[in-house]
Amino acid sequence: MANRLLVVSGNCFDSDPWRDHTARIWAEFAERFDEVHIFARSVDQTFKSASQGNIYLHLIPRGPRPMATFLLSSWLAPLFAVRWGATHILAQSPVHGGPAAVVTGRLLKNPVYLEFHGEQYFRSRPKGALAHWLFYRPLSLLTTAGATRLRALSPEMRDEIARVYPRSVTKTVVVPNRVNLQTFRPVKRTYESSGPLRVITVGALVQRKNHLALLRALSDSSCPVTLTIVGSGPLSRELQAEADRVGIELEILGNQTHEQLACRLRASDVYIHFATSEGVPRAILEAMAIGLPVIATSVGFMRGIVNHGRNGLLLDASGDGLDPALHSVQDAAFRRRLGEAASRTIEEEHEWHAVFAQYVDSVLYMRNAKTT
């Protein structure tokens, strides 16, 4: 019997999805499955299909409010699962696509692998709209109960699954995020710099990434800096206007290839992650892989990545303490020590091939599993 994997993803892809770094993940899955089908969303609001070898991409319109819309549009996934004879289902969110994936698994009596990527699934009290509270916890309870296996990105995340979804902990496996060291090499060699500290951050220009607050905190610091943001999103103009107002030199680069990003990271002095909500962000892992010292807010599962004072610096969740952290990393020798320790952490715990072997094996573990 052929093994066909259906990936239910809330991600958006443009007219050339094969250039996206995610395509490498599909390719490696394709070496272990007879067919890999990806159900995701199109940037240009159209239905479209594409294929490359035994990888098949099925895109649906992203809708007016992308993730909220996907709560409904993801229910098209069962049609694809039936049409292509999926034998394994991988859902990348307990809420956005997860319920449809679990129901599909039940109908077809096929195993479902469910991933956690953010900390919003573990909040004891809701943040934001009432709809967030109404949907996230109930849907997550249903999908975790119905999934065959759960993926946690760190031991800390596994512990949270045990606390919030105790009935699912026995089927939870820890598979960390991974970094392609071939792309993020060579590591940073020069830590000496003159002039303002060159700060870089990576993330969509949306509220959760907290770029506006970062600009204000940098302007309040007595440490001279410049800021580069890699990413795109609706807050671009507002960020530039705020930078002009507070007197911070800002460069917004938009989305970059991994090769371009590696060059930008290597040319920077410090990476700052100021988000208000996170899981285990790959952007931090990639900065650490280059050997760039990291300053991050201690939200989500950040403490499982950044060991304060050893391979980076942690602020409290509000971002307090940025000014003394910036002054400490003005010392080039200290930046080197943090950066080199950060690079070793990634080599030892997040190297692409070693972690991907764990990932694929944990999915294929379900080869003969059936939902009950």
N, C-alpha and C positions, 0 to 999 in steps of 0.2 A: 504493500500500500504506500502511495506517495505521501510524503510529509509536506504539508503546505502551511506556511505561517502567515497569519493575518495580523498586521500591526495597526492598531487603532490609535491614531495620533491627532492631537489638536494643533500640531504645527502647520504653518503656512509655507507654501513653496511657489516659486515664480516659474517663468517659462523655461528655465534650464535647471531643474531640480537636481540634476546629476552633479552639479558643481557644489552643492551644499555639503558641509562636512558630514551630515547625517547619512549621505549616500554611501560612505565607507562602511558604516554599520550595516546597512542593507546588504552590501557586497559580501561582508563576512558572514552574515546570516545565510546568504545565498550559497555559500560553500557547504553548509550543513543541512539545508533544506532543499527539496526538489523545486519548490517555488516559494517566493516571498512576495506577499501582496501588502501594500501600504495604503491605508485609507486615511486621507488627510485633507487639507483645505487649500484652495488656490488663492493666490494674492489677487488675481484679476477677476474674481467673482464669477468664475465659469466652471462648468463640469468639463473635465478633461481626463484623458488617460495617456500614459506613457509607459514604455517598457525598455529594459536593457538586459539582455540575457534572460535569466529566469527571475528577474525582479520586475514587478508590475506595480505602477503607481496609479491610484484612483483618487482624483481630486474633486471636491465639491466646493461650491461657493463659500467664502468665509463668513459672509453675512455682515449686517451693520454693526453688531457688537460681538466681535469674534468669539470669545470664549463662552459668553452667555448663549449665543446662537448655537454653538456646538453642543450644548446640552440637549437640544432638539434634533439638530441635523445629524448627530452621531447615530441616531436610530436608523439611518440608511445602512450602517455597517452590516447588520445581519443579512441584508440582500446580497452584499458582496461575499460574505462568508459562505452563504449557500451556493451562490453562483460559481464560485471558484473552489468549492470543496475544501474549505479550511479545516485542518486537523489540529492546529494549535493557534491560540489567540493571545496576543500580547497587547495589553492596554497600558498607556503611559500616564493615566490619571485615574484615581478612584471616582472622580466626578465627571470630568469632561471626556466622555467616551467609555468610561469604566462600566456604568450600568448597562449600556448596550452590549458591551463585550461579554459581560457575565451572563446576560439573558441569552445571547447567542450561544455561549458555551453550554448552557443548560439545554437549549433546544437541540443542539447538534450532539450533545453528550461529549463535548471536547474540552480539554483542559484550558484554563485561562491563567495567564501570568500577569500580575498586576503590579505596577511600579508606583512608588511614592517619590516625588521630587521636591515638594515644598512643605513648609511647616504649617500651612493653613489647615491641614487635615487633623491637626492635633490641638487646636486652640480650645481652651475650656470656656472662653467667652468670645462672642463674635466681635469682629472688627468690621466696621462698615455697615452696609445695608442689611436689613432684616433678611432679605432673600439669601444672603451669604450664609447666615446662620441656619435658615430653613433648609438649604440644599446641601451644604458641605457635610455636616455631621450625619444626617440620615442616609444620604446616598453613600457616603464612605462606609457606614456600618453595613449596608446591604452588599456593596461590592467586595469588601474584605471578607465577609462571610461566604460569599459565593465563589470567590476566586480559588483556584487550585494552589497557587503559590504566590507569595508576596515578596517584592524586592525592596529592601531598605538600603540606603546609600551609606550607612555608617552604623556602628554598634549603638551610638546614641539614638539614632532613628529607630533601630530595632527595639530599644528600650521604651521609646514612646509608643510604638505599636503595641507592645505588651501592656502598657498602661491604659491606652485609650481603646484598643481593640483586643482585649485579652484572649478571646477565643481564636484569634488568628495568629498568635505568636508562634505556635508550633509549626506553621507552614511558612514562616518568614525566613529568608536567607539574606545575608549581607553581601552585596556586590557593590563596591564603591564606584564612583565616577572615574573615568580614565582619561589619560592624556597621551597623545601621540608624541613621544619624545623625538621622533625623527623630524617632526615639524618644528618643535620648540627647542631646537638645537641649532647652533652652539649656544651654550648658556652665556649669560652676561659676564664679561671679564673685567670691564672698567667701571669702577664705582666712584672715581674722582669726578667732581663736577664743579663748575664755577657759575655764579649767578643764582637765580631763584631755583628752588627745587622743582624738578619737572614731574608733576603728578599726573598719573593716568588712571582712568577707570573705564570699565566696560559694562555696558548694559543698555537695554532699551530706554528711550527717553520717556519714561512713564513715572507716575507718582511714586510707586513702590520702590523704585531705585533711589529716590531721595536726592537726586542731583541738585535740586534747588537748595536744599538744606546744606549740602556739601559746599556749594559756592559761598553761602553765607558764613559757614564755619571757617572756611579758608580765609575769607575777608576779615574775620575777627581775629585771626591768628597774627602774631607778630613775626611769623616766619614767611619770608617772601616766596611765592610759588607761582607757577603757571599750571593750567589744567587742560588736559586732553580727554575728551569723552569719545569712546568708540561705540557707536550705536545710532539708531534712528528711532523716531517716534514723534508723537504729537506735541511734545514740550520743547521742541528745538528752538523756536523763536523766543519763547518765554525764558529759556535758559540763557540765550545770548543777551537778551535785554537785561536780565538780572546780573550777568557778568559785567556788562557795561556799567550798570548802576553801582555795583560794589567795587569796581576797579580790578577785577581779576582777568588776566589774559586767558581767554578760552578758545580752544579749537575743537569743533565738533566734526568728527571724521565720517560719520555714517558707518554703515556696515563694512567690514573688511574681510578679506580672505584670511585664513589662518597664517599664511606666510607673511602677509602684510602686518597682521597683528603681532606676530613674533618680532618683527623688526621694530615696531613701535614700542613694544614692551622693553626690548633690549636697550633702546635709546632713552628710556625714562629712568628716573631716580627712585620712585616709590609708587606702588599701586595702592589706591584707597577704595574700599568697598563700603559704602555708607548706607546700604539698603535697610529698610525697616522690616522686611520679611524675606526669608531665604530658606532654602533647603541646604544643599551642598553644591554651591555654584561652581560650574566648570571654569568660569572666568578667573576665579581666584587660583584654581589649580594650575591653569596655564601660566599665569603671572609667576607663581612659585616655581614652575618648571623652568622658566627662563632664568631664575635666580634673582628675581626682583623682590625686594622687601615689601611686605604687605601690612597695611593697617586696615582693620575691618571692625565693623560693629558686631557685637556678640549676639546676633539674632539667629534664629533657626538652629542649625546644627554646626555653626561656625567653629565652636570649640573642638569639634572632632577633626578639624583641619589645622587651625592655627593654634599653636602652643605658645602662649604669650611669653615673649622675651627669648624664646628659643628659635622659632622659625618665622616669627611675625609679631605684630602687636594687636591686641584686642582693646576696643573701646567698650563702654557700656552700650546698651541697646539704643540709647538716645543720641549717641555720638559724642557725649561729653568726654573730654580728655584728648581731643584732637590736637590742640595747640602743643602740649608737652610732648606728645608722640612725634609731631613734626620736628620739633627742636631736637629730639633724640636721634632722629634719622638724618639730621644734617651732618652728623659725623660719618664720614665715608667708611671708616673701619667697622662701625656698627652696622651700616647698611650691608656691607660685604658679609659679615657674620650671619645676619638674618637671611640674606639671599642665598648663601651657599647651603645653609641648613634647610631652607625651603626646597631647594632643588633636590637635595637628598631625600626629603620626605616624599616627593612625587616619584622619584625613581624606585623607592622601596615599597610604596603603597598604592600607586596609581598608574603604573606603567601600562600602556595600552594593551599589549598582547597578553600579558599575564592576567589582567583584569577581564579582558574580553573572553578569554578561555573560561573563566569562572561564570561569566554572564551567559554565554551560549550553553555551557553545560547545565546551568540552572534552569534554562528554558527547556533543553532537551531532556532533562530529568523527567519531564512530564510526558515523554513520548508515549508511554503506555498507560498514562493516567486517564481516568474518566471522571467527569463530575458525577456527583451522587444526588 
